[in-house]
Amino acid sequence: MTPTVSTLPPPAPSLPILEAIFRGVPDAIVVVDVAGRIVLANPAAAELFGYRLDELVGADVDVLVPEDQRAQHGSHREAFRRSAASGSMNAGRQLRARRQDGSLVPVDISLATIVLAEGTFVIAIARDVAVYQRFLEACPIAIFAAEQGKIAYANPAALALVGVE
C-alpha cells in the first residue's frame, strides 16, 4: 500500500507541547525585551546562570554580562536590534556569561529577533561550552585550530607534539 501525501499543512503544535519543549531543552533560553529586561527564561537558563527562575524573569539582562563588558553591552544590543534584518545570528559566537555568584562561564550564543503583538524581543540561546573545552584540554590527540591562516588554538597534546609549553 502506497502512503498518501497530504497537501494540507501539518497542524500547529499545541501550547502544552511548546511549553514542554521550552522547559525541557538542555540549552539556556532567555527572552529579552527592547529595554533589556528578561521576560522569559527556561530552567536550563536558571541552572546555567545560577539563579532561580523568579530571579531571572524581570532582571536586567546585564546581570548575565561580565562586569568589564557591561558598559558596551547596551550599544551591542541596539546594534544587533538594528542590524537583525534577517532576524537571527547563528551559533558560533563564543562569549563569557556571568553567573549569579560572579563566576564566568564560556558560552556559545545564538540570537534571534521576534516581533509579536506584545512587542519586539530577542531570544538568546546559550550553550555551556566548558565541557567541550575540558575535552579538548584532556584529549590525547593533537588538535590545532586555525583562524585566518594563523593558529588560534592548540591543545596540550598539540603543544607537546611541537615541543612548546
Disulfide bonds with the S-S distance in Angstrom:
none
